[in-house]
Amino acid sequence: MSELKIAVAGASGRMGRMLVDAIAAAPDTVLAGALDVAGSPSIGTDAGAFSGQLAGVAIQSDLSKGLADAGYLIDFTRPEGTLKHLEYCAAHGIKVIIGTTGFDDAGKAAIRAAAEKTAIVFAPNMSVGVNVTLKLLEMAAKSLSEGYDIEIIEAHHRHKVDAPSGTALKMGEVIADALGRDLKECAVYGREGVTGERDPSTIGFATIRGGDIVGDHTVLFAGTGERIEISHKSSSRVTYAHGALRAARFLADKATGLYDMQDVLALPR
């Protein structure tokens, strides 16, 4: 496989910096571009300066400059920014790895449409461990389909702007699909006051925000006399960066199409 020329969106953010480091460390990838929003104090600076290892790539707000040499874009930013980047990439044949969360139905539809023009991996969590956990949840939900109440608890750092997390929602979707339910109809996102007895057909979500928690997710299957907990805890964003690079490698021989991390990891459907 030839060297993958990868650009990073949000290059001065926490995840962006982790991606820049991961690209520099990998033998088969090279940083080919770096983007940030106009007005950011990082515009014009070297994308690797924060770690003391200059990358020779200046952070740009102009997409035509920031993506001029890139074959791939990794984007973990915000929905509005990602969709803008995606439109440009689809028009110029740049493959896209999307780890951004918080898309509405229209945003997801735009991603599907763009996949007719370029190859995309779209996953709310790029962690290999999380995606294996999703498969375990599917298996558990099918086996625990009766007599067990399902609750999803997630915790993230104080700076996260969407809730529940994209990963928690994906967990809910996987479980609902395994049970033959529609998450939009059975999800409960908050409880307060006199709520009455728990509806056994619902899937509950609880959200915690605080400190520098990278990402913790636990799914509780609570039955009579026992409970099963399936958890994944992230201690570093590096796992997301490594997963994103794995996704880029997966797209190397793809011209178009929409894929997820289940495809990247060749997990059984």
C-alpha positions as CSV (number, residue, x, y, z in Angstrom):
1,M,0.0,0.0,0.0
2,S,1.3,3.4,-0.9
3,E,1.6,6.2,1.7
4,L,-1.8,7.6,2.6
5,K,-2.0,11.4,2.4
6,I,-4.3,12.5,5.2
7,A,-5.7,15.8,6.3
8,V,-7.1,16.5,9.7
9,A,-10.1,18.8,10.5
10,G,-10.0,20.6,13.8
11,A,-6.2,20.1,13.9
12,S,-5.7,22.4,16.9
13,G,-8.3,20.6,19.1
14,R,-7.7,17.8,21.5
15,M,-8.6,15.0,19.1
16,G,-7.0,16.8,16.1
17,R,-3.7,17.0,17.9
18,M,-3.9,13.3,18.8
19,L,-4.6,12.5,15.1
20,V,-1.6,14.6,13.9
21,D,0.7,12.7,16.3
22,A,-0.8,9.3,15.2
23,I,-0.3,10.1,11.5
24,A,3.3,11.2,12.2
25,A,4.0,8.0,14.1
26,A,2.5,5.6,11.5
27,P,4.9,4.3,8.8
28,D,2.3,4.4,6.0
29,T,0.6,7.8,6.6
30,V,1.7,11.4,6.1
31,L,0.0,14.6,7.2
32,A,-1.1,16.3,4.0
33,G,-3.3,19.0,5.3
34,A,-4.7,20.6,8.5
35,L,-7.9,22.6,9.0
36,D,-9.4,24.8,11.6
37,V,-12.1,27.4,11.8
38,A,-11.5,30.9,10.5
39,G,-10.4,33.2,13.3
40,S,-8.7,30.4,15.2
41,P,-5.3,31.6,16.7
42,S,-3.8,28.4,15.3
43,I,-4.4,29.4,11.6
44,G,-1.0,29.7,9.8
45,T,0.9,27.8,12.5
46,D,2.6,24.4,12.0
47,A,0.2,21.6,12.8
48,G,2.8,19.7,14.8
49,A,4.1,22.7,16.8
50,F,2.1,21.8,19.9
51,S,4.1,18.6,20.3
52,G,7.4,20.1,19.4
53,Q,7.7,18.1,16.2
54,L,7.1,20.4,13.2
55,A,5.0,18.7,10.5
56,G,5.7,21.1,7.7
57,V,2.0,21.6,7.2
58,A,0.3,24.9,8.1
59,I,-3.2,24.9,9.6
60,Q,-5.6,26.5,7.2
61,S,-9.2,27.6,7.2
62,D,-9.5,27.7,3.4
63,L,-10.5,24.2,2.3
64,S,-8.9,24.5,-1.2
65,K,-5.6,25.1,0.5
66,G,-5.9,22.8,3.4
67,L,-7.0,19.8,1.3
68,A,-5.0,20.5,-1.9
69,D,-2.6,17.6,-1.4
70,A,-4.9,15.3,0.6
71,G,-6.5,12.0,-0.5
72,Y,-8.3,11.5,2.9
73,L,-9.8,13.8,5.5
74,I,-10.4,12.7,9.1
75,D,-13.0,14.8,10.8
76,F,-14.0,14.7,14.5
77,T,-15.4,18.2,14.7
78,R,-19.0,19.5,14.8
79,P,-21.9,18.5,12.4
80,E,-22.1,21.9,10.7
81,G,-18.4,21.9,10.0
82,T,-18.2,18.3,9.0
83,L,-21.0,18.7,6.4
84,K,-19.3,21.7,4.9
85,H,-16.0,19.7,4.6
86,L,-17.9,16.7,3.3
87,E,-19.5,18.7,0.4
88,Y,-16.0,19.8,-0.7
89,C,-14.5,16.3,-0.4
90,A,-17.3,14.7,-2.3
91,A,-16.8,17.2,-5.1
92,H,-13.1,16.6,-5.3
93,G,-12.8,12.9,-4.7
94,I,-11.4,13.0,-1.2
95,K,-12.2,10.1,1.0
96,V,-13.6,10.9,4.4
97,I,-13.5,9.3,7.9
98,I,-16.2,10.9,10.1
99,G,-16.0,10.5,13.8
100,T,-18.2,13.6,14.5
101,T,-21.4,13.0,16.5
102,G,-24.7,14.8,16.9
103,F,-26.0,14.7,13.3
104,D,-29.7,15.1,12.8
105,D,-31.6,13.1,10.2
106,A,-30.9,15.7,7.5
107,G,-27.2,15.5,8.3
108,K,-27.2,11.7,8.1
109,A,-29.0,11.9,4.7
110,A,-26.3,14.3,3.4
111,I,-23.6,11.8,4.4
112,R,-25.5,9.0,2.5
113,A,-25.7,11.2,-0.5
114,A,-22.1,12.1,-0.4
115,A,-21.2,8.4,-0.3
116,E,-22.4,8.2,-3.9
117,K,-19.5,10.4,-4.9
118,T,-16.7,9.4,-2.6
119,A,-15.8,6.7,0.0
120,I,-16.8,7.4,3.6
121,V,-16.4,5.6,6.9
122,F,-18.9,7.1,9.3
123,A,-18.9,5.8,12.9
124,P,-19.8,7.6,16.2
125,N,-16.8,5.9,17.8
126,M,-13.6,4.7,16.0
127,S,-12.3,2.7,18.9
128,V,-11.7,-1.0,18.0
129,G,-12.8,-1.9,21.5
130,V,-16.1,0.0,21.4
131,N,-17.0,-1.7,18.1
132,V,-16.3,-5.1,19.5
133,T,-18.5,-4.1,22.5
134,L,-21.3,-3.2,20.0
135,K,-21.2,-6.8,18.7
136,L,-21.3,-8.1,22.3
137,L,-24.3,-5.9,23.0
138,E,-26.1,-7.3,20.0
139,M,-25.5,-10.8,21.2
140,A,-26.6,-10.0,24.7
141,A,-29.8,-8.2,23.7
142,K,-30.9,-11.2,21.6
143,S,-30.3,-13.6,24.5
144,L,-31.8,-11.2,27.2
145,S,-34.8,-10.1,25.2
146,E,-37.3,-10.9,28.0
147,G,-37.3,-10.1,31.7
148,Y,-34.4,-7.6,31.6
149,D,-34.5,-3.8,31.8
150,I,-31.9,-2.1,29.7
151,E,-30.2,1.1,30.8
152,I,-27.3,2.9,29.1
153,I,-25.0,5.1,31.2
154,E,-22.3,7.3,29.6
155,A,-19.8,9.7,31.1
156,H,-17.6,12.3,29.3
157,H,-15.5,15.4,29.9
158,R,-17.0,18.7,30.8
159,H,-16.4,20.1,27.3
160,K,-18.6,17.7,25.3
161,V,-21.5,19.6,23.8
162,D,-23.9,16.8,22.8
163,A,-25.8,14.3,24.9
164,P,-26.3,11.4,25.0
165,S,-23.0,10.7,23.3
166,G,-23.0,9.3,19.8
167,T,-21.6,6.1,21.1
168,A,-24.4,5.7,23.6
169,L,-27.0,6.3,20.9
170,K,-25.3,3.8,18.7
171,M,-25.4,1.3,21.5
172,G,-29.1,1.9,21.9
173,E,-29.6,1.5,18.1
174,V,-27.8,-1.8,18.1
175,I,-29.8,-3.1,21.0
176,A,-33.1,-1.9,19.7
177,D,-32.5,-3.4,16.3
178,A,-31.6,-6.7,17.9
179,L,-34.9,-6.6,19.8
180,G,-36.9,-5.6,16.8
181,R,-37.7,-2.1,18.2
182,D,-37.3,1.4,16.9
183,L,-35.1,3.4,19.3
184,K,-36.9,6.6,18.5
185,E,-40.1,5.1,20.0
186,C,-38.6,3.3,23.0
187,A,-35.8,5.6,24.2
188,V,-36.1,7.4,27.5
189,Y,-33.6,10.2,27.9
190,G,-34.4,11.6,31.3
191,R,-36.5,10.8,34.4
192,E,-37.7,13.3,37.0
193,G,-40.6,13.5,39.5
194,V,-43.3,10.8,39.7
195,T,-42.6,8.8,36.6
196,G,-44.7,5.7,37.4
197,E,-43.4,2.2,36.9
198,R,-40.7,1.5,34.3
199,D,-42.1,0.4,31.0
200,P,-40.2,-2.8,30.2
201,S,-40.1,-2.1,26.5
202,T,-38.0,1.1,27.0
203,I,-34.3,1.7,26.7
204,G,-33.1,4.2,29.2
205,F,-30.2,6.7,28.9
206,A,-28.3,8.5,31.7
207,T,-25.6,11.1,31.0
208,I,-22.7,12.3,33.2
209,R,-20.5,15.3,32.3
210,G,-17.5,16.3,34.3
211,G,-13.7,16.7,34.6
212,D,-11.5,15.2,31.9
213,I,-13.3,11.8,31.4
214,V,-12.4,10.6,27.9
215,G,-15.4,8.3,27.5
216,D,-17.1,5.7,29.7
217,H,-20.1,3.6,28.5
218,T,-21.9,0.9,30.5
219,V,-25.0,-1.0,29.4
220,L,-27.0,-2.6,32.2
221,F,-29.3,-5.5,31.6
222,A,-31.2,-5.7,34.9
223,G,-33.2,-8.8,35.5
224,T,-34.8,-10.4,38.6
225,G,-32.1,-11.8,40.8
226,E,-29.2,-10.8,38.5
227,R,-27.8,-8.1,36.3
228,I,-25.3,-8.1,33.5
229,E,-23.1,-5.1,32.8
230,I,-21.1,-4.6,29.6
231,S,-18.7,-1.7,29.8
232,H,-16.1,0.1,27.8
233,K,-13.8,2.7,29.3
234,S,-11.4,4.9,27.3
235,S,-8.3,6.3,29.1
236,S,-6.9,8.0,26.1
237,R,-8.1,9.5,22.8
238,V,-5.3,7.6,21.0
239,T,-7.6,4.6,20.6
240,Y,-9.9,6.8,18.4
241,A,-6.9,8.0,16.4
242,H,-5.6,4.5,15.7
243,G,-9.1,3.4,14.7
244,A,-9.5,6.3,12.3
245,L,-6.2,5.4,10.6
246,R,-7.4,1.8,10.3
247,A,-10.5,3.2,8.7
248,A,-8.4,5.2,6.2
249,R,-6.5,2.1,5.2
250,F,-9.8,0.3,4.7
251,L,-10.9,2.9,2.2
252,A,-7.7,2.7,0.2
253,D,-9.3,0.5,-2.5
254,K,-12.8,2.0,-2.2
255,A,-14.0,4.7,-4.7
256,T,-17.5,5.3,-3.3
257,G,-19.8,3.9,-0.6
258,L,-20.7,4.4,3.0
259,Y,-19.1,2.1,5.6
260,D,-18.8,1.9,9.4
261,M,-16.3,0.4,11.8
262,Q,-18.1,-3.0,11.7
263,D,-17.0,-3.1,8.0
264,V,-13.5,-1.9,8.8
265,L,-13.0,-4.6,11.4
266,A,-14.8,-7.3,9.3
267,L,-17.1,-8.1,12.2
268,P,-20.0,-10.4,11.3
269,R,-23.3,-8.8,10.6
